Amino acid sequence: MYYPQVNRRAPRTGHEFLTGQMNIRIRMMQLWRRQRALPRLFAILGPCFILFLLTKHFNHTVIQTQLMDTDVDMDQMPFPPTASLPAAASQVGTVKKNNVSRPKLQKYAPQSRGWLKCTFEDEDLPQPVPIPERPNGEKLILLFNHKCRHYYSEEHDIKTVFQGCPVKNCIATEEKWLAPKSDAVILLAPAFVRYFNFPLHAPVARDRLPKVRPAEQRWIFYTRESPCQSHFPKTKEARDFLGLFNWTMTFRTDSDIPRPFGVPVKRTVPQNKDYLSKAKSKQKMVAWAVSHCETWSRREDYVKELQKYIPVDIFGQCGEECGNNDKCFGNIDANYKFYLAFENSFSTDYVTEKWYRSVLYDTVIISRGGADYSRLGIKPEWHINTADFKSPKELAEYLLMLDKDPEKYVSYLNWRNEYTFEEPTGIDWCELCRKLNDPNEPPKIYSSDDMLNWFYGSTTDKTDCRLPTDLNF
């Protein structure tokens, strides 16, 4: 029978025992000294390490758009080509000075993971679905920021956005891997600009963008926020990113696909509401429901001055709690004669849902914003514009006059018997589908300077985020 060999040692003498104890104490002292030295070491090396990281990430990838003279090698793609894919292409981003590949979200921006997840992350999507069959040349549109649905204001299924359109051959998808196969890619652009502005975050944004943009594919700059709420490109990579777009889809009327917050609609059957009797039943003057208390337009300062001359009741996070939206606006509709629809920014064509939803209630709208309201189909006799008054005091005097003249007051309401406003749902999607199928639609190329001048107002600053000029009181 085999027994493993065991090395046995004779019992130690007293001298050996004392020597061993001394060695243990010396070892413990050495460890203690090392522990005391660690904080000093970190204090010295920490800043050096941080500086190294910043230097490393500042040498990040610069997005470049390179026109390719040859056809796209679709054999390099993880799926076969289709007849609808254009031959010539633009390639996005291949010049790298670092070695970043598929970075972890937590590593770069744990403090803003919600935005990152909304904009870039796609791990929880189901397994890739089969490539949509397009036997009749259907157009495929990729909604790239699939988790930012609330920024697109789409509460319905993305598969139904083109239902009811005159042109019937468009398909919407949220599968990022279909980007090279798509005829159009809609990107929530300011979200990417935000991360390209920060060297530590830029690799995440860069890694998530499609690597190839076919020449005939439309990249659509999408946003519903004004320049005031949108990050201005501060780095070369952020600016180069804006130069990748060839269509725009925003609230502005001069967008390639305009997407306003509301559109005027003539009623097919006029209503016959008695606004005069409703006006006589109301006892309170001005109401304002608001959630953001400090804004670019400084509307809060205007209201504070207005309150010196006329009662203004404020509801919401900046005033009195009034319950949910239905309860709050039900109270306003029943008791108040005027409602403040004040925008948080002064920018071109920027009139938000707060104005259009006010049309649903029997209160006269008081507008304050940077848009040309008539250009948006809002007639002067449909609302009271603060721009028509020299000061809040003058506005208050006019409102008090209307309160004493019911006939004049209801002239701002009677038009609603024939017209209303609707929030667009399928309108802009239908326009997108129509343009994609129009063979006469001219190709467009926007440089980064084009986009900066158009959306932000200049190449150096957000000049279309205008400062108010009515606060000189």
NORCOR-V987705 format. One record per pair of residues at least 24 apart in sequence whose C-alpha atoms are under 6 Angstrom apart, sorted by the first residue. I is the first residue (numbers start at 1). J is the second residue. If there is no record, write none. Layout:
BEGIN
I/J  I/J
END
This chain:
BEGIN
57/199  58/199  59/97  60/97  61/95  61/96  62/237  63/93  63/237  64/92  64/93  65/90  65/91  65/92  66/90  66/91  86/216  88/215  89/213  89/214  89/215  90/213  90/214  90/215  91/212  91/213  92/211  92/212  108/200  108/201  118/147  118/148  119/145  138/169  138/170  139/170  139/183  140/171  140/172  140/182  140/183  141/172  141/182  141/183  141/184  141/185  142/172  142/173  142/174  142/185  143/174  143/186  144/186  144/187  146/174  165/430  183/217  184/217  184/218  184/219  185/219  186/220  187/221  187/222  188/222  188/223  189/221  189/222  190/230  193/233  193/238  194/231  196/238  197/234  197/235  218/246  219/245  219/246  220/245  220/247  220/248  221/248  221/249  222/249  222/250  223/250  224/250  224/251  227/456  227/465  228/465  239/448  242/448  243/446  243/447  243/448  246/444  246/445  246/446  252/349  259/428  261/352  261/353  261/423  262/356  262/422  262/423  262/424  263/421  263/422  264/420  264/421  265/419  265/420  265/421  266/418  266/419  267/418  267/419  270/417  270/418  271/417  272/417  282/335  282/336  284/335  284/336  285/336  285/337  285/338  286/312  286/338  286/339  287/312  287/313  287/314  287/339  288/314  288/339  288/340  289/314  289/315  289/316  290/316  291/316  291/317  291/318  293/318  295/344  296/344  296/345  297/344  297/345  297/468  306/392  310/396  333/361  333/362  337/363  338/363  338/364  339/365  339/366  340/366  341/366  341/367  342/367  342/368  343/369  346/370  346/465  346/466  347/464  347/465  382/412
END
